[in-house]
């Protein structure tokens, strides 16, 4: 293991290399482009033994990656925003085929209007696709989760694909200290590739045919049960990762608590701004406000038992960087479903790159404590109204 000052994109590219990925389907889209550029440079230098398939769209990137994985090799791709939406059909085909694949999503706003900055709507829009879904809070975690993803997805209790979310620009382009494991350490952690079946001309199988309604429903149930079974696998994989690869992480649970033991108030967040929330909590504690942070690391599977245990006795504030229009924040609806009778408030903020740091977190938490019904959407400064034009009547 060695230390390097690298970005989240660099960390993920190194994770792909160390995981000995054999095929990578690539199509560039900001902010993940540097991952695939870095992998291409590694291959040109002879440092990476992977077949890089350049395609014409994100839909094809996932199709190529899926085909390679079905043929029996570790396969990887990355995308963001409109690209993830463009490959949405293939995202479902991979999960329904029960084939292990790993993908990075450098999260970004979804148009219209065009916006390249960060939010979580693209990532959260895949909650029901059947993929395991983890979200990193640091470049270190982006690398760790990417390596762990291959072990989790290839476990016979799971056999589902996994995507790792990473805040666009905030993590993808920001450099910080990362502990990079050696090839030997990762080799000792990742077993040989396993998957439920392999495309083989000598042993032909049919894929994608019509199922009877009962068989179709049975397959959907198998995906649901594999998601639930993956909780145990994720914990096992996390503990083994800390033992064999990088000992500084905290991967013995699906999610993470910070100063929650004696807290009256809990702030639920996901991603890079979790650290801003933790800094805000440290300062608010000096003002004798007993508040803690609960960080969602896995959206799927949903850690129901952990969520209930951590939050059941608290007043809960859920901060969302995504929105389900007409319903509210997407994390809020998940937490509320786990604790329907609890005191829970949701606030949507930080969409489209609106900057939310430690001071804004403190302001939101103070408003929640002093006037819990007073905020649903938070802007760090005054903004003008966005209104449609007067109705245009067409004869």
LODOMAR-467575 format. One record per residue (C-alpha): residue number from 1; residue in one letter; chain; z, y, x. Coordinates in steps of 0.2 Angstrom, whole numbers. Example, Ala and Ser with C-alpha at 12.3 -4.5 7.8 and 13.67 -1.06 7.14 Angstrom:
# LODOMAR-467575
<node 1 a A <39 -22 62>> <node 2 s A <36 -5 68>> 
//
This chain:
# LODOMAR-467575
<node 1 x A <0 0 0>> <node 2 x A <-4 17 6>> <node 3 x A <-3 35 -1>> <node 4 x A <-18 46 -4>> <node 5 x A <-20 63 -13>> <node 6 x A <-34 59 -25>> <node 7 x A <-39 63 -43>> <node 8 x A <-38 52 -58>> <node 9 x A <-56 49 -57>> <node 10 x A <-54 43 -39>> <node 11 x A <-39 32 -44>> <node 12 x A <-49 23 -57>> <node 13 x A <-64 21 -46>> <node 14 x A <-52 13 -33>> <node 15 x A <-44 2 -46>> <node 16 x A <-62 -5 -51>> <node 17 x A <-66 -8 -33>> <node 18 x A <-49 -17 -30>> <node 19 x A <-51 -27 -46>> <node 20 x A <-67 -35 -38>> <node 21 x A <-78 -29 -53>> <node 22 x A <-95 -38 -52>> <node 23 x A <-105 -27 -65>> <node 24 x A <-103 -9 -70>> <node 25 x A <-114 -2 -84>> <node 26 x A <-115 17 -81>> <node 27 x A <-121 33 -90>> <node 28 x A <-114 50 -85>> <node 29 x A <-104 61 -97>> <node 30 x A <-91 74 -92>> <node 31 x A <-77 72 -88>> <node 32 x A <-79 54 -82>> <node 33 x A <-95 56 -72>> <node 34 x A <-86 56 -55>> <node 35 x A <-80 39 -58>> <node 36 x A <-97 31 -59>> <node 37 x A <-103 43 -45>> <node 38 x A <-89 37 -34>> <node 39 x A <-93 19 -38>> <node 40 x A <-111 22 -33>> <node 41 x A <-106 30 -17>> <node 42 x A <-95 15 -13>> <node 43 x A <-109 3 -16>> <node 44 x A <-121 13 -5>> <node 45 x A <-108 13 9>> <node 46 x A <-106 -6 7>> <node 47 x A <-88 -5 2>> <node 48 x A <-91 -12 -16>> <node 49 x A <-99 -28 -21>> <node 50 x A <-104 -24 -39>> <node 51 x A <-120 -23 -48>> <node 52 x A <-123 -6 -55>> <node 53 x A <-134 -5 -70>> <node 54 x A <-140 13 -74>> <node 55 x A <-145 14 -92>> <node 56 x A <-152 27 -104>> <node 57 x A <-137 30 -116>> <node 58 x A <-119 25 -118>> <node 59 x A <-124 12 -132>> <node 60 x A <-134 3 -118>> <node 61 x A <-120 5 -105>> <node 62 x A <-108 -5 -116>> <node 63 x A <-122 -17 -121>> <node 64 x A <-125 -20 -103>> <node 65 x A <-107 -22 -98>> <node 66 x A <-104 -33 -113>> <node 67 x A <-119 -45 -108>> <node 68 x A <-112 -46 -90>> <node 69 x A <-95 -50 -96>> <node 70 x A <-101 -63 -108>> <node 71 x A <-110 -71 -94>> <node 72 x A <-94 -74 -85>> <node 73 x A <-90 -59 -73>> <node 74 x A <-78 -45 -73>> <node 75 x A <-87 -30 -80>> <node 76 x A <-82 -11 -82>> <node 77 x A <-89 5 -89>> <node 78 x A <-82 23 -93>> <node 79 x A <-86 36 -106>> <node 80 x A <-80 51 -116>> <node 81 x A <-82 61 -132>> <node 82 x A <-99 60 -140>> <node 83 x A <-103 45 -128>> <node 84 x A <-89 35 -135>> <node 85 x A <-95 39 -152>> <node 86 x A <-113 34 -147>> <node 87 x A <-107 17 -141>> <node 88 x A <-95 14 -156>> <node 89 x A <-106 0 -163>> <node 90 x A <-105 -10 -147>> <node 91 x A <-86 -6 -145>> <node 92 x A <-84 -16 -161>> <node 93 x A <-96 -30 -155>> <node 94 x A <-86 -33 -139>> <node 95 x A <-69 -34 -148>> <node 96 x A <-77 -46 -162>> <node 97 x A <-84 -57 -148>> <node 98 x A <-67 -59 -140>> <node 99 x A <-74 -55 -123>> <node 100 x A <-63 -46 -110>> <node 101 x A <-70 -29 -104>> <node 102 x A <-61 -14 -97>> <node 103 x A <-67 4 -100>> <node 104 x A <-60 21 -95>> <node 105 x A <-61 35 -108>> <node 106 x A <-59 52 -100>> <node 107 x A <-54 61 -116>> <node 108 x A <-63 76 -122>> <node 109 x A <-66 86 -138>> <node 110 x A <-79 80 -151>> <node 111 x A <-93 92 -157>> <node 112 x A <-98 102 -166>> <node 113 x A <-96 115 -159>> <node 114 x A <-99 109 -141>> <node 115 x A <-83 109 -131>> <node 116 x A <-80 99 -114>> <node 117 x A <-61 102 -114>> <node 118 x A <-48 90 -117>> <node 119 x A <-41 82 -133>> <node 120 x A <-37 64 -139>> <node 121 x A <-48 63 -155>> <node 122 x A <-62 53 -146>> <node 123 x A <-49 40 -140>> <node 124 x A <-39 39 -156>> <node 125 x A <-55 36 -166>> <node 126 x A <-56 19 -160>> <node 127 x A <-39 13 -166>> <node 128 x A <-46 0 -178>> <node 129 x A <-59 -7 -167>> <node 130 x A <-49 -22 -160>> <node 131 x A <-47 -15 -142>> <node 132 x A <-31 -15 -133>> <node 133 x A <-28 4 -130>> <node 134 x A <-17 12 -116>> <node 135 x A <-16 30 -112>> <node 136 x A <-11 36 -94>> <node 137 x A <1 51 -90>> <node 138 x A <-3 52 -72>> <node 139 x A <-17 47 -60>> <node 140 x A <-5 34 -53>> <node 141 x A <-4 27 -70>> <node 142 x A <-22 28 -73>> <node 143 x A <-25 17 -58>> <node 144 x A <-11 5 -62>> <node 145 x A <-16 2 -80>> <node 146 x A <-34 0 -75>> <node 147 x A <-29 -15 -63>> <node 148 x A <-17 -22 -76>> <node 149 x A <-30 -21 -89>> <node 150 x A <-40 -35 -81>> <node 151 x A <-25 -47 -81>> <node 152 x A <-20 -42 -99>> <node 153 x A <-38 -44 -106>> <node 154 x A <-41 -61 -97>> <node 155 x A <-25 -69 -103>> <node 156 x A <-29 -83 -115>> <node 157 x A <-16 -76 -128>> <node 158 x A <-27 -60 -129>> <node 159 x A <-45 -62 -124>> <node 160 x A <-49 -44 -131>> <node 161 x A <-56 -29 -122>> <node 162 x A <-45 -14 -116>> <node 163 x A <-48 4 -114>> <node 164 x A <-37 16 -104>> <node 165 x A <-37 34 -109>> <node 166 x A <-35 48 -97>> <node 167 x A <-34 67 -101>> <node 168 x A <-51 75 -96>> <node 169 x A <-49 87 -82>> <node 170 x A <-30 87 -83>> <node 171 x A <-30 70 -75>> <node 172 x A <-48 66 -71>> <node 173 x A <-50 81 -60>> <node 174 x A <-33 85 -54>> <node 175 x A <-28 78 -37>> <node 176 x A <-10 72 -33>> <node 177 x A <-1 59 -23>> <node 178 x A <-6 41 -28>> <node 179 x A <1 25 -20>> <node 180 x A <-15 14 -18>> <node 181 x A <-12 -5 -16>> <node 182 x A <-20 -15 -3>> <node 183 x A <-34 -28 -8>> <node 184 x A <-22 -42 -3>> <node 185 x A <-9 -35 -15>> <node 186 x A <-21 -34 -30>> <node 187 x A <-29 -51 -26>> <node 188 x A <-12 -59 -27>> <node 189 x A <-10 -51 -44>> <node 190 x A <-26 -54 -53>> <node 191 x A <-31 -72 -56>> <node 192 x A <-49 -79 -56>> <node 193 x A <-58 -72 -71>> <node 194 x A <-55 -82 -88>> <node 195 x A <-63 -80 -104>> <node 196 x A <-65 -90 -120>> <node 197 x A <-84 -95 -117>> <node 198 x A <-98 -91 -105>> <node 199 x A <-117 -88 -108>> <node 200 x A <-125 -103 -99>> <node 201 x A <-143 -109 -100>> <node 202 x A <-137 -126 -96>> <node 203 x A <-125 -126 -111>> <node 204 x A <-133 -114 -124>> <node 205 x A <-122 -106 -138>> <node 206 x A <-127 -94 -152>> <node 207 x A <-119 -77 -153>> <node 208 x A <-119 -64 -167>> <node 209 x A <-125 -75 -181>> <node 210 x A <-120 -74 -199>> <node 211 x A <-103 -80 -203>> <node 212 x A <-97 -87 -220>> <node 213 x A <-85 -74 -228>> <node 214 x A <-70 -85 -224>> <node 215 x A <-74 -88 -206>> <node 216 x A <-77 -69 -204>> <node 217 x A <-60 -65 -211>> <node 218 x A <-52 -79 -200>> <node 219 x A <-60 -70 -185>> <node 220 x A <-53 -54 -190>> <node 221 x A <-36 -62 -192>> <node 222 x A <-37 -69 -175>> <node 223 x A <-40 -52 -167>> <node 224 x A <-25 -45 -177>> <node 225 x A <-14 -60 -170>> <node 226 x A <-21 -57 -152>> <node 227 x A <-16 -39 -153>> <node 228 x A <2 -44 -158>> <node 229 x A <3 -58 -145>> <node 230 x A <-3 -45 -132>> <node 231 x A <14 -36 -132>> <node 232 x A <22 -50 -123>> <node 233 x A <7 -51 -111>> <node 234 x A <8 -33 -107>> <node 235 x A <27 -33 -103>> <node 236 x A <24 -49 -92>> <node 237 x A <9 -40 -83>> <node 238 x A <19 -24 -80>> <node 239 x A <34 -33 -73>> <node 240 x A <23 -43 -61>> <node 241 x A <13 -28 -56>> <node 242 x A <29 -19 -51>> <node 243 x A <34 -35 -41>> <node 244 x A <18 -38 -32>> <node 245 x A <7 -22 -32>> <node 246 x A <15 -5 -34>> <node 247 x A <35 -5 -36>> <node 248 x A <37 13 -41>> <node 249 x A <31 12 -59>> <node 250 x A <40 9 -75>> <node 251 x A <30 -5 -84>> <node 252 x A <43 -17 -91>> <node 253 x A <41 -9 -109>> <node 254 x A <25 -4 -118>> <node 255 x A <31 14 -120>> <node 256 x A <43 25 -111>> <node 257 x A <59 35 -115>> <node 258 x A <66 50 -106>> <node 259 x A <84 56 -109>> <node 260 x A <84 49 -127>> <node 261 x A <101 39 -126>> <node 262 x A <112 54 -132>> <node 263 x A <98 65 -139>> <node 264 x A <99 72 -157>> <node 265 x A <80 77 -156>> <node 266 x A <66 66 -150>> <node 267 x A <49 73 -145>> <node 268 x A <35 60 -146>> <node 269 x A <20 63 -135>> <node 270 x A <5 54 -126>> <node 271 x A <-4 58 -110>> <node 272 x A <-3 71 -97>> <node 273 x A <7 83 -107>> <node 274 x A <22 71 -107>> <node 275 x A <27 78 -90>> <node 276 x A <27 96 -98>> <node 277 x A <38 89 -112>> <node 278 x A <50 81 -99>> <node 279 x A <51 98 -90>> <node 280 x A <54 107 -106>> <node 281 x A <68 95 -111>> <node 282 x A <76 97 -94>> <node 283 x A <77 116 -96>> <node 284 x A <82 115 -115>> <node 285 x A <96 103 -110>> <node 286 x A <103 117 -99>> <node 287 x A <105 127 -116>> <node 288 x A <115 112 -123>> <node 289 x A <100 107 -134>> <node 290 x A <101 88 -134>> <node 291 x A <83 83 -134>> <node 292 x A <73 69 -126>> <node 293 x A <55 62 -125>> <node 294 x A <47 46 -131>> <node 295 x A <30 44 -123>> <node 296 x A <17 33 -131>> <node 297 x A <8 23 -118>> <node 298 x A <0 9 -129>> <node 299 x A <-8 14 -146>> <node 300 x A <-14 -3 -148>> <node 301 x A <-4 -14 -150>> <node 302 x A <8 -3 -158>> <node 303 x A <25 -6 -151>> <node 304 x A <34 -6 -168>> <node 305 x A <50 -13 -162>> <node 306 x A <52 -1 -147>> <node 307 x A <48 14 -158>> <node 308 x A <60 10 -171>> <node 309 x A <74 6 -159>> <node 310 x A <71 22 -149>> <node 311 x A <69 34 -163>> <node 312 x A <79 27 -178>> <node 313 x A <94 39 -176>> <node 314 x A <84 55 -171>> <node 315 x A <76 70 -179>> <node 316 x A <58 67 -173>> <node 317 x A <45 79 -168>> <node 318 x A <27 71 -165>> <node 319 x A <15 82 -155>> <node 320 x A <-3 77 -158>> <node 321 x A <-19 82 -148>> <node 322 x A <-30 74 -162>> <node 323 x A <-31 76 -180>> <node 324 x A <-36 65 -195>> <node 325 x A <-43 78 -206>> <node 326 x A <-34 80 -223>> <node 327 x A <-20 69 -217>> <node 328 x A <-12 76 -201>> <node 329 x A <-9 71 -183>> <node 330 x A <-14 53 -179>> <node 331 x A <1 49 -169>> <node 332 x A <12 57 -182>> <node 333 x A <5 45 -195>> <node 334 x A <8 30 -184>> <node 335 x A <26 35 -181>> <node 336 x A <29 39 -199>> <node 337 x A <23 22 -204>> <node 338 x A <36 14 -192>> <node 339 x A <50 25 -199>> <node 340 x A <46 30 -217>> <node 341 x A <63 36 -221>> <node 342 x A <67 45 -205>> <node 343 x A <67 64 -202>> <node 344 x A <50 66 -194>> <node 345 x A <39 82 -192>> <node 346 x A <21 82 -185>> <node 347 x A <13 97 -175>> <node 348 x A <-5 98 -170>> <node 349 x A <-9 108 -155>> <node 350 x A <-19 107 -139>> <node 351 x A <-36 103 -147>> <node 352 x A <-52 107 -137>> <node 353 x A <-43 112 -121>> <node 354 x A <-30 124 -129>> <node 355 x A <-17 126 -115>> <node 356 x A <0 119 -119>> <node 357 x A <12 118 -104>> <node 358 x A <31 118 -102>> <node 359 x A <34 135 -110>> <node 360 x A <24 131 -125>> <node 361 x A <33 115 -127>> <node 362 x A <49 124 -127>> <node 363 x A <43 136 -140>> <node 364 x A <38 122 -151>> <node 365 x A <54 112 -149>> <node 366 x A <65 127 -153>> <node 367 x A <55 131 -169>> <node 368 x A <57 113 -174>> <node 369 x A <76 113 -171>> <node 370 x A <78 130 -179>> <node 371 x A <65 129 -193>> <node 372 x A <58 112 -195>> <node 373 x A <47 115 -210>> <node 374 x A <39 131 -201>> <node 375 x A <25 124 -191>> <node 376 x A <11 111 -193>> <node 377 x A <-2 119 -181>> <node 378 x A <3 128 -166>> <node 379 x A <-7 141 -156>> <node 380 x A <1 148 -140>> <node 381 x A <-6 165 -144>> <node 382 x A <-13 175 -159>> <node 383 x A <-31 169 -164>> <node 384 x A <-43 176 -176>> <node 385 x A <-48 167 -192>> <node 386 x A <-63 155 -192>> <node 387 x A <-72 157 -209>> <node 388 x A <-88 151 -217>> <node 389 x A <-100 164 -223>> <node 390 x A <-101 169 -241>> <node 391 x A <-109 155 -252>> <node 392 x A <-128 155 -251>> <node 393 x A <-135 150 -268>> <node 394 x A <-152 141 -267>> <node 395 x A <-164 142 -282>> 
//
